[in-house]
């Protein structure tokens, strides 16, 4: 669906000038859908994405914000104590405002007769302790765990901490440098399994998202039920289970944050304006279109 030329009705006090920003790769759908609409509606509010020299992730973007390279940052996590202290030492407080929900989704090949897995089962797969789907009630088929490379995505670190409890990945893991290549490999691998951003994974036509949970009796799907089969896609696509993410009933939920400094004033105004646009009714609709779950209640002024 094309983005309308006039998307936002909150045109008051939009600052003029060029403002640089950076952020996590998970934010890419928002940069494509929402940021492009903002740029179209408010040409005087000139937003330019600044590619970091290091890895594209929240930590890098936050460091660029603290050092003054960008006016605001797009993060998939809240600030840590070191970042707060570093900013204070430079004479500025950082604000962090949540604008959407995302999380880690797990997908398999569409032909695989597995609908859900527990955290323990996922850990057994990715540590290399279980290597055949028949051990989980599936077919007699070798499991091929897939991941993007650790340096390429923050989701890998979160998966390693929450699912593997920092145990090492198994030797049979297939690594890819980006989500597109990993998804393409899964689509051609009947025994494959992959984790990644729910906003990216859930709407894919060539793979199947599955339910996950800490216990087998409490498996939660990352998609809105009923599951849409690949044969009906792309005319229809699976959508994120917004209610489960908003209530954080889905077990691997996280918020997306806009971060900006309290000083200097022009950068504060730019970050505040961008955040307000994302939290407007129009902004939240576009955030949803980008594949994320919108924030239910906002109190940002």
C-alpha positions in Angstrom: 0.0 0.0 0.0 1.6 3.4 -1.0 2.2 5.9 1.7 -0.1 8.9 1.3 1.6 12.2 0.5 0.0 13.8 3.6 0.5 11.5 6.6 0.9 13.6 9.7 -1.4 16.3 11.1 1.0 17.4 13.8 2.9 19.9 11.7 3.4 22.5 14.5 6.9 23.4 15.7 8.8 21.1 13.3 12.3 22.4 13.3 14.1 23.4 10.1 17.6 22.3 9.2 19.6 19.1 8.6 19.8 16.6 11.4 21.8 13.3 11.4 20.7 10.2 13.1 21.7 6.5 13.3 20.4 3.3 14.8 20.0 -0.4 15.0 19.6 -2.5 11.9 16.3 -3.8 13.5 14.9 -0.3 12.8 15.4 -0.7 9.0 11.7 -1.2 8.3 10.8 2.0 10.2 13.5 3.9 8.3 11.9 2.6 5.1 8.3 3.2 5.9 8.0 5.9 8.6 11.1 8.0 8.1 10.4 8.3 4.4 6.9 9.6 5.2 8.3 12.2 7.6 10.8 13.4 5.0 8.0 13.6 2.4 5.7 15.6 4.7 8.2 17.9 6.3 10.9 18.8 3.8 12.2 21.5 6.1 13.0 18.8 8.7 15.9 17.3 6.8 16.7 13.9 8.3 19.8 12.1 7.1 20.8 8.6 8.3 24.5 8.4 9.2 26.1 5.1 8.5 28.4 4.1 11.4 31.9 3.1 10.7 31.6 0.1 13.0 28.8 -2.4 13.4 25.2 -1.1 12.9 23.7 -1.6 16.3 22.2 0.3 19.3 25.5 0.5 21.1 27.2 2.2 18.2 24.3 4.6 17.6 24.2 5.6 21.3 28.0 6.3 21.2 27.5 8.4 18.2 24.8 10.3 20.0 26.9 10.9 23.1 29.9 12.1 21.0 27.7 14.5 19.1 27.8 12.8 15.7 24.0 12.5 15.5 21.0 14.4 16.9 19.1 11.2 17.9 19.5 7.5 17.9 17.2 4.5 17.2 17.8 1.7 19.8 16.3 -1.7 20.6 17.2 -1.4 24.3 17.3 1.1 27.1 20.5 2.9 28.2 23.0 1.2 30.5 24.7 2.9 33.4 27.9 3.5 31.5 26.2 5.3 28.7 24.2 7.5 31.1 27.4 8.4 33.0 29.3 9.1 29.7 26.6 11.5 28.6 26.5 13.3 32.0 30.2 13.7 31.9 29.7 15.6 28.6 27.1 17.8 30.1 23.9 16.4 28.7 21.2 14.1 30.0 19.8 11.5 27.6 16.1 10.9 27.2 14.8 7.6 26.0 11.2 7.2 24.8 9.6 3.8 23.8 7.8 4.0 20.4 7.0 0.3 19.5 7.4 -3.3 20.5 9.5 -6.0 18.8 11.1 -9.2 19.9 12.8 -12.4 18.8 10.7 -14.7 16.6 11.7 -18.2 15.6 10.9 -19.7 12.2 11.3 -23.0 10.4 10.8 -24.3 6.9 7.1 -24.2 6.0 7.0 -28.0 5.4 8.2 -28.9 8.9 5.5 -30.3 11.1 6.6 -28.3 14.2 4.4 -25.6 15.6 6.2 -24.6 18.8 9.3 -25.0 21.0 10.2 -24.3 24.5 13.3 -22.3 25.6 14.9 -25.5 26.7 14.3 -27.1 23.3 15.7 -24.1 21.6 18.8 -24.2 23.8 19.3 -27.9 23.0 19.1 -27.2 19.3 21.4 -24.2 19.3 23.9 -25.8 21.6 24.1 -28.8 19.3 22.7 -31.3 21.9 19.7 -32.3 19.8 20.2 -32.7 16.1 17.1 -34.5 14.8 13.5 -33.2 14.7 12.2 -36.6 15.6 13.3 -35.9 19.2 10.7 -33.1 19.3 7.9 -35.1 17.7 8.8 -34.1 14.1 10.1 -36.0 11.2 13.3 -38.0 11.0 15.2 -35.1 9.7 18.5 -33.4 10.6 18.1 -30.1 12.4 20.1 -27.2 10.8 20.3 -24.2 13.2 20.8 -20.9 11.5 21.9 -17.5 12.8 23.2 -14.2 11.6 26.8 -13.6 12.7 27.2 -12.3 16.2 28.9 -9.1 15.1 26.0 -8.4 12.7 23.0 -8.3 15.0 22.0 -7.5 18.6 19.4 -10.2 18.5 22.1 -12.8 18.6 23.4 -11.5 21.9 19.9 -11.4 23.4 19.2 -14.9 22.2 22.5 -16.1 23.6 21.8 -14.6 27.0 18.1 -15.5 27.4 18.0 -18.8 25.7 21.5 -20.3 25.8 22.4 -18.6 29.2 25.7 -17.7 27.5 26.6 -21.4 26.7 28.4 -21.7 23.4 26.7 -22.2 20.1 27.0 -25.7 18.6 29.5 -26.6 15.9 26.7 -27.3 13.4 25.4 -23.7 13.3 25.2 -22.0 9.9 26.1 -18.3 10.1 25.1 -15.6 7.7 26.1 -12.0 7.5 22.6 -10.6 7.2 18.9 -11.6 7.8 18.1 -11.7 4.0 20.7 -14.4 3.3 19.7 -16.3 6.4 16.0 -16.3 5.5 16.8 -17.4 1.9 18.9 -20.3 3.2 16.1 -21.4 5.6 13.6 -21.3 2.7 15.7 -23.9 0.9 16.5 -26.1 4.0 13.7 -28.4 5.2 15.3 -29.0 8.6 16.4 -25.4 9.2 15.5 -23.1 12.1 16.3 -19.4 12.4 15.7 -16.6 15.0 15.5 -12.9 14.4 13.5 -9.7 14.7 9.8 -10.5 14.7 9.1 -7.5 12.5 11.3 -9.0 9.8 10.5 -12.7 10.3 6.7 -12.9 10.8 5.6 -11.4 7.4 8.0 -13.6 5.3 6.3 -15.8 2.7 9.0 -18.4 2.4 9.4 -19.4 6.1 7.0 -20.3 9.0 7.1 -18.6 12.3 6.4 -20.9 15.3 5.2 -20.4 18.9 7.7 -20.3 21.7 7.5 -20.3 25.5 9.3 -21.1 28.8 6.9 -24.0 29.3 5.3 -26.4 26.8 1.9 -25.5 28.2 2.4 -21.7 27.5 3.6 -21.5 23.9 2.8 -18.1 22.4 2.8 -17.4 18.7 4.6 -14.2 17.4 1.9 -13.9 14.7 -1.8 -13.2 14.8 -3.7 -16.4 14.6 -4.7 -18.2 12.4 -1.4 -18.8 10.7 -1.5 -17.8 7.0 0.0 -20.5 4.8 2.7 -19.6 2.2 0.3 -20.4 -0.7 -1.8 -17.4 0.3 1.2 -15.0 0.6 1.9 -12.3 -0.5 -1.7 -11.4 -1.1 -2.1 -12.1 2.7 0.8 -12.0 5.1 1.2 -13.0 8.7 1.2 -10.0 11.1 2.8 -9.5 14.4 0.8 -10.6 17.5 0.4 -7.1 18.7 -1.6 -7.9 21.8 0.9 -10.5 23.0 3.8 -8.1 22.5 2.0 -5.1 24.1 1.2 -7.1 27.2 4.7 -8.7 27.0 3.0 -12.1 27.3 5.2 -13.1 24.3 8.3 -14.3 26.1 11.0 -12.5 24.1 9.5 -9.0 23.8 11.5 -5.8 23.7 10.8 -2.1 23.2 12.2 0.2 20.6 13.4 3.6 21.8 14.2 7.0 20.4 17.1 8.5 22.4 18.1 12.2 22.3 20.1 14.7 24.3 18.7 17.5 26.5 21.4 19.8 25.0 22.1 21.5 22.6 18.5 22.8 22.1 18.3 22.3 18.4 19.2 18.6 18.7 16.9 18.2 21.6 14.1 19.7 19.5 14.9 17.4 16.6 14.8 14.3 18.8 11.7 15.4 20.5 9.9 16.2 17.3 10.9 12.9 15.7 9.6 11.0 18.7 6.3 12.9 18.7 5.8 12.1 15.1 6.3 8.4 15.7 3.9 8.5 18.6 1.2 10.4 16.7 -1.8 8.4 15.5 -0.4 8.5 12.0 3.1 7.5 13.1 1.8 4.5 15.1 -0.2 3.3 12.1 3.0 3.5 10.0 5.0 1.7 12.7 2.4 -1.0 12.5 2.7 -1.1 8.7 6.5 -1.5 9.1 5.8 -4.8 11.1 6.1 -3.7 14.7 3.5 -3.7 17.5 2.5 -0.1 18.4 2.8 1.4 21.9 -0.7 1.2 23.5 -0.4 4.1 25.9 1.8 7.2 25.4 2.3 10.0 27.8 5.0 11.9 25.9 4.5 15.6 25.5 
